[in-house]
């Protein structure tokens, strides 16, 4: 058996996180044999968690007086819905990643992700442009790690004429996103932070440089 076939991302370890007063244990998942992240799948954490993070993010974002919330598929969708609900906003805009039949003439932004292989695309339906043009917009997502997806979302919203006044995420992860977002990192509002992990003699341990 080769080292490649023997490698499993399942480590059996968890990382506890206090998400604005709600404790969750995130599984530590190996990306490489010597490097791991704590994985949050917001769609697997239940209705109560979704309502909680939506309400807590809304508390941070309300002073920005957003008109519209923008989220990226797939894991940004429940965040966009719950934040919009908590802010009493009706309309929200979702940026797609798969080429739906109605997106043939969409605005396109190329991105990459730490948890997905290869380059991806963000697609904005041109029919959503009137919802964004001239509006105060907050872009939301579940986790920001590399920052590529959020940077692409912000740039797509701006290309539609939006004024991006804030970025809301449940978790910030490590620090790569700071360089990727550049000055836009000042727009970030988050509920908690998670480090990344290296394999030691006693199992997976957080990398100190990845704390804020």
C-alpha atoms as a printed R data frame, in Angstrom:
    type eleno elety resid chain resno       x      y       z
1   ATOM     1    CA   UNK     A     1   0.000  0.000   0.000
2   ATOM     2    CA   UNK     A     2   1.440  3.389  -0.989
3   ATOM     3    CA   UNK     A     3   1.519  6.437   1.253
4   ATOM     4    CA   UNK     A     4  -1.005  8.139  -1.037
5   ATOM     5    CA   UNK     A     5  -3.587  5.358  -0.780
6   ATOM     6    CA   UNK     A     6  -3.039  5.101   3.003
7   ATOM     7    CA   UNK     A     7  -3.698  8.796   3.620
8   ATOM     8    CA   UNK     A     8  -7.060  9.574   5.223
9   ATOM     9    CA   UNK     A     9  -8.369 13.074   5.986
10  ATOM    10    CA   UNK     A    10 -10.256 11.798   9.045
11  ATOM    11    CA   UNK     A    11  -8.110 12.505  12.129
12  ATOM    12    CA   UNK     A    12 -10.558 11.673  14.925
13  ATOM    13    CA   UNK     A    13  -9.758 14.976  16.659
14  ATOM    14    CA   UNK     A    14 -11.996 18.017  17.177
15  ATOM    15    CA   UNK     A    15 -11.380 21.698  17.820
16  ATOM    16    CA   UNK     A    16 -13.819 23.465  20.195
17  ATOM    17    CA   UNK     A    17 -14.996 26.924  19.103
18  ATOM    18    CA   UNK     A    18 -17.154 29.448  20.921
19  ATOM    19    CA   UNK     A    19 -19.247 30.994  18.136
20  ATOM    20    CA   UNK     A    20 -20.677 34.113  19.775
21  ATOM    21    CA   UNK     A    21 -21.798 32.182  22.850
22  ATOM    22    CA   UNK     A    22 -22.645 28.860  21.181
23  ATOM    23    CA   UNK     A    23 -20.070 26.086  21.617
24  ATOM    24    CA   UNK     A    24 -19.376 23.808  18.633
25  ATOM    25    CA   UNK     A    25 -16.787 21.047  18.179
26  ATOM    26    CA   UNK     A    26 -15.364 21.083  14.656
27  ATOM    27    CA   UNK     A    27 -13.674 17.970  13.242
28  ATOM    28    CA   UNK     A    28 -10.008 18.403  12.384
29  ATOM    29    CA   UNK     A    29  -9.614 17.269   8.778
30  ATOM    30    CA   UNK     A    30  -6.245 16.668   7.129
31  ATOM    31    CA   UNK     A    31  -5.680 18.445   3.823
32  ATOM    32    CA   UNK     A    32  -2.200 16.930   3.532
33  ATOM    33    CA   UNK     A    33  -0.412 14.341   5.669
34  ATOM    34    CA   UNK     A    34   1.227 17.157   7.666
35  ATOM    35    CA   UNK     A    35  -1.445 19.889   7.503
36  ATOM    36    CA   UNK     A    36  -5.067 20.069   8.676
37  ATOM    37    CA   UNK     A    37  -7.972 22.448   9.204
38  ATOM    38    CA   UNK     A    38 -11.025 22.383  11.441
39  ATOM    39    CA   UNK     A    39 -13.990 21.934   9.124
40  ATOM    40    CA   UNK     A    40 -17.293 23.717   9.645
41  ATOM    41    CA   UNK     A    41 -20.170 22.541   7.462
42  ATOM    42    CA   UNK     A    42 -22.823 25.077   8.376
43  ATOM    43    CA   UNK     A    43 -25.519 23.048   6.594
44  ATOM    44    CA   UNK     A    44 -24.879 20.152   9.004
45  ATOM    45    CA   UNK     A    45 -25.127 22.148  12.234
46  ATOM    46    CA   UNK     A    46 -28.894 22.498  12.386
47  ATOM    47    CA   UNK     A    47 -31.557 25.173  12.323
48  ATOM    48    CA   UNK     A    48 -30.701 26.544  15.779
49  ATOM    49    CA   UNK     A    49 -27.095 27.173  14.756
50  ATOM    50    CA   UNK     A    50 -28.152 28.889  11.539
51  ATOM    51    CA   UNK     A    51 -30.585 31.157  13.378
52  ATOM    52    CA   UNK     A    52 -27.968 31.945  16.034
53  ATOM    53    CA   UNK     A    53 -25.182 32.955  13.652
54  ATOM    54    CA   UNK     A    54 -27.611 34.920  11.480
55  ATOM    55    CA   UNK     A    55 -28.818 36.910  14.485
56  ATOM    56    CA   UNK     A    56 -25.323 37.499  15.885
57  ATOM    57    CA   UNK     A    57 -23.894 38.575  12.522
58  ATOM    58    CA   UNK     A    58 -26.901 40.845  12.000
59  ATOM    59    CA   UNK     A    59 -26.119 42.579  15.303
60  ATOM    60    CA   UNK     A    60 -22.633 43.403  14.009
61  ATOM    61    CA   UNK     A    61 -23.811 44.395  10.527
62  ATOM    62    CA   UNK     A    62 -26.934 46.415  11.373
63  ATOM    63    CA   UNK     A    63 -25.003 49.663  12.025
64  ATOM    64    CA   UNK     A    64 -23.812 49.508   8.389
65  ATOM    65    CA   UNK     A    65 -27.425 49.867   7.230
66  ATOM    66    CA   UNK     A    66 -27.177 47.360   4.355
67  ATOM    67    CA   UNK     A    67 -29.863 47.267   1.658
68  ATOM    68    CA   UNK     A    68 -28.962 43.813   0.330
69  ATOM    69    CA   UNK     A    69 -27.028 40.752   1.522
70  ATOM    70    CA   UNK     A    70 -24.899 38.840  -1.014
71  ATOM    71    CA   UNK     A    71 -23.729 35.262  -0.421
72  ATOM    72    CA   UNK     A    72 -21.889 32.673  -2.498
73  ATOM    73    CA   UNK     A    73 -23.074 29.123  -3.122
74  ATOM    74    CA   UNK     A    74 -23.111 26.715  -1.504
75  ATOM    75    CA   UNK     A    75 -22.287 27.254   2.151
76  ATOM    76    CA   UNK     A    76 -22.842 30.991   1.986
77  ATOM    77    CA   UNK     A    77 -26.509 30.504   1.093
78  ATOM    78    CA   UNK     A    78 -27.849 29.720   4.603
79  ATOM    79    CA   UNK     A    79 -25.721 32.544   6.006
80  ATOM    80    CA   UNK     A    80 -27.196 35.021   3.515
81  ATOM    81    CA   UNK     A    81 -30.743 33.837   4.262
82  ATOM    82    CA   UNK     A    82 -30.415 33.965   8.062
83  ATOM    83    CA   UNK     A    83 -28.642 37.338   8.107
84  ATOM    84    CA   UNK     A    84 -31.283 38.778   5.764
85  ATOM    85    CA   UNK     A    85 -34.035 37.384   7.975
86  ATOM    86    CA   UNK     A    86 -32.472 38.834  11.134
87  ATOM    87    CA   UNK     A    87 -32.133 42.240   9.448
88  ATOM    88    CA   UNK     A    88 -35.746 42.098   8.215
89  ATOM    89    CA   UNK     A    89 -34.562 42.242   4.601
90  ATOM    90    CA   UNK     A    90 -36.555 40.364   1.985
91  ATOM    91    CA   UNK     A    91 -34.308 40.236  -1.071
92  ATOM    92    CA   UNK     A    92 -30.830 38.706  -1.099
93  ATOM    93    CA   UNK     A    93 -28.499 37.774  -3.976
94  ATOM    94    CA   UNK     A    94 -26.734 34.429  -4.349
95  ATOM    95    CA   UNK     A    95 -23.596 34.036  -6.462
96  ATOM    96    CA   UNK     A    96 -23.620 30.632  -8.135
97  ATOM    97    CA   UNK     A    97 -20.671 28.322  -8.804
98  ATOM    98    CA   UNK     A    98 -22.246 25.917 -11.299
99  ATOM    99    CA   UNK     A    99 -23.292 27.006 -14.828
100 ATOM   100    CA   UNK     A   100 -27.090 26.972 -14.499
101 ATOM   101    CA   UNK     A   101 -29.048 27.188 -17.737
102 ATOM   102    CA   UNK     A   102 -30.125 30.775 -17.029
103 ATOM   103    CA   UNK     A   103 -26.560 31.983 -16.395
104 ATOM   104    CA   UNK     A   104 -25.242 31.932 -19.947
105 ATOM   105    CA   UNK     A   105 -24.517 35.657 -19.902
106 ATOM   106    CA   UNK     A   106 -23.613 35.978 -16.232
107 ATOM   107    CA   UNK     A   107 -20.897 38.195 -14.817
108 ATOM   108    CA   UNK     A   108 -17.997 35.856 -13.977
109 ATOM   109    CA   UNK     A   109 -15.209 35.937 -11.394
110 ATOM   110    CA   UNK     A   110 -12.545 33.209 -11.033
111 ATOM   111    CA   UNK     A   111 -11.660 32.023  -7.509
112 ATOM   112    CA   UNK     A   112  -9.856 29.246  -5.614
113 ATOM   113    CA   UNK     A   113 -10.606 27.574  -2.283
114 ATOM   114    CA   UNK     A   114  -8.625 25.724   0.379
115 ATOM   115    CA   UNK     A   115 -11.310 23.004   0.578
116 ATOM   116    CA   UNK     A   116 -11.987 22.597  -3.167
117 ATOM   117    CA   UNK     A   117  -9.675 21.357  -5.902
118 ATOM   118    CA   UNK     A   118  -8.849 23.496  -8.893
119 ATOM   119    CA   UNK     A   119 -10.077 26.898  -9.974
120 ATOM   120    CA   UNK     A   120 -13.759 27.715  -9.589
121 ATOM   121    CA   UNK     A   121 -16.034 30.431 -10.932
122 ATOM   122    CA   UNK     A   122 -18.515 32.738  -9.266
123 ATOM   123    CA   UNK     A   123 -21.473 33.667 -11.458
124 ATOM   124    CA   UNK     A   124 -23.781 36.646 -10.988
125 ATOM   125    CA   UNK     A   125 -27.076 36.557 -12.854
126 ATOM   126    CA   UNK     A   126 -27.330 39.825 -14.791
127 ATOM   127    CA   UNK     A   127 -30.986 40.033 -13.788
128 ATOM   128    CA   UNK     A   128 -29.784 40.571 -10.209
129 ATOM   129    CA   UNK     A   129 -27.812 43.694 -11.130
130 ATOM   130    CA   UNK     A   130 -30.767 46.049 -10.435
131 ATOM   131    CA   UNK     A   131 -30.874 44.672  -6.870
132 ATOM   132    CA   UNK     A   132 -27.222 45.702  -6.366
133 ATOM   133    CA   UNK     A   133 -26.594 48.819  -8.424
134 ATOM   134    CA   UNK     A   134 -26.301 51.850  -6.171
135 ATOM   135    CA   UNK     A   135 -27.164 49.796  -3.059
136 ATOM   136    CA   UNK     A   136 -25.356 49.363   0.250
137 ATOM   137    CA   UNK     A   137 -24.307 45.703   0.186
138 ATOM   138    CA   UNK     A   138 -22.833 43.308   2.747
139 ATOM   139    CA   UNK     A   139 -21.164 40.155   1.432
140 ATOM   140    CA   UNK     A   140 -21.417 37.104   3.722
141 ATOM   141    CA   UNK     A   141 -19.933 33.623   3.843
142 ATOM   142    CA   UNK     A   142 -19.384 30.821   6.317
143 ATOM   143    CA   UNK     A   143 -15.570 30.824   6.617
144 ATOM   144    CA   UNK     A   144 -12.818 32.996   5.157
145 ATOM   145    CA   UNK     A   145  -9.503 31.136   4.801
146 ATOM   146    CA   UNK     A   146  -7.564 31.972   1.642
147 ATOM   147    CA   UNK     A   147  -9.881 34.926   1.008
148 ATOM   148    CA   UNK     A   148 -10.212 34.178  -2.713
149 ATOM   149    CA   UNK     A   149 -13.941 33.415  -2.640
150 ATOM   150    CA   UNK     A   150 -14.765 36.527  -0.615
151 ATOM   151    CA   UNK     A   151 -12.527 38.713  -2.780
152 ATOM   152    CA   UNK     A   152 -14.312 37.382  -5.869
153 ATOM   153    CA   UNK     A   153 -17.719 37.988  -4.283
154 ATOM   154    CA   UNK     A   154 -16.821 41.565  -3.372
155 ATOM   155    CA   UNK     A   155 -15.462 42.270  -6.844
156 ATOM   156    CA   UNK     A   156 -18.570 40.820  -8.504
157 ATOM   157    CA   UNK     A   157 -20.839 42.944  -6.328
158 ATOM   158    CA   UNK     A   158 -18.822 46.043  -7.183
159 ATOM   159    CA   UNK     A   159 -18.882 45.207 -10.888
160 ATOM   160    CA   UNK     A   160 -22.682 45.309 -10.590
161 ATOM   161    CA   UNK     A   161 -22.489 48.825  -9.145
162 ATOM   162    CA   UNK     A   162 -22.858 47.947  -5.461
163 ATOM   163    CA   UNK     A   163 -21.270 49.854  -2.604
164 ATOM   164    CA   UNK     A   164 -19.803 47.066  -0.449
165 ATOM   165    CA   UNK     A   165 -20.013 48.391   3.107
166 ATOM   166    CA   UNK     A   166 -19.134 45.215   4.991
167 ATOM   167    CA   UNK     A   167 -18.193 41.541   4.942
168 ATOM   168    CA   UNK     A   168 -19.724 39.120   7.441
169 ATOM   169    CA   UNK     A   169 -18.368 35.644   8.157
170 ATOM   170    CA   UNK     A   170 -19.024 33.108  10.866
171 ATOM   171    CA   UNK     A   171 -15.333 32.201  11.166
172 ATOM   172    CA   UNK     A   172 -12.019 33.656  10.110
173 ATOM   173    CA   UNK     A   173  -9.402 30.949   9.566
174 ATOM   174    CA   UNK     A   174  -5.640 31.504   9.895
175 ATOM   175    CA   UNK     A   175  -4.343 34.709   8.251
176 ATOM   176    CA   UNK     A   176  -3.931 34.226   4.480
177 ATOM   177    CA   UNK     A   177  -7.167 36.110   3.849
178 ATOM   178    CA   UNK     A   178  -5.636 39.309   5.188
179 ATOM   179    CA   UNK     A   179  -3.139 39.561   2.328
180 ATOM   180    CA   UNK     A   180  -5.683 38.428  -0.273
181 ATOM   181    CA   UNK     A   181  -8.298 40.983   0.738
182 ATOM   182    CA   UNK     A   182  -5.805 43.796   1.231
183 ATOM   183    CA   UNK     A   183  -7.548 47.000   2.356
184 ATOM   184    CA   UNK     A   184 -10.922 45.203   2.237
185 ATOM   185    CA   UNK     A   185  -9.908 43.154   5.291
186 ATOM   186    CA   UNK     A   186 -11.057 46.178   7.299
187 ATOM   187    CA   UNK     A   187 -14.626 45.346   6.198
188 ATOM   188    CA   UNK     A   188 -14.573 41.934   7.947
189 ATOM   189    CA   UNK     A   189 -16.981 41.232  10.823
190 ATOM   190    CA   UNK     A   190 -16.716 37.715  12.282
191 ATOM   191    CA   UNK     A   191 -18.021 35.685  15.204
192 ATOM   192    CA   UNK     A   192 -14.918 33.585  15.966
193 ATOM   193    CA   UNK     A   193 -11.490 32.550  14.698
194 ATOM   194    CA   UNK     A   194  -9.966 29.123  14.024
195 ATOM   195    CA   UNK     A   195  -6.294 28.209  13.551
196 ATOM   196    CA   UNK     A   196  -4.792 25.630  11.223
197 ATOM   197    CA   UNK     A   197  -2.969 22.507  12.419
198 ATOM   198    CA   UNK     A   198   0.300 20.626  12.072
199 ATOM   199    CA   UNK     A   199   0.921 17.004  13.000
200 ATOM   200    CA   UNK     A   200   3.036 16.504  16.104
201 ATOM   201    CA   UNK     A   201   4.069 13.562  18.235
202 ATOM   202    CA   UNK     A   202   0.822 13.729  20.241
203 ATOM   203    CA   UNK     A   203  -1.542 14.348  17.325
204 ATOM   204    CA   UNK     A   204  -2.723 17.492  15.611
205 ATOM   205    CA   UNK     A   205  -1.782 20.758  17.273
206 ATOM   206    CA   UNK     A   206  -2.658 24.347  16.284
207 ATOM   207    CA   UNK     A   207  -0.016 26.341  14.422
208 ATOM   208    CA   UNK     A   208   0.628 29.384  16.603
209 ATOM   209    CA   UNK     A   209   1.192 31.681  13.624
210 ATOM   210    CA   UNK     A   210  -2.345 31.020  12.408
211 ATOM   211    CA   UNK     A   211  -4.003 32.609  15.445
212 ATOM   212    CA   UNK     A   212  -5.014 36.256  15.193
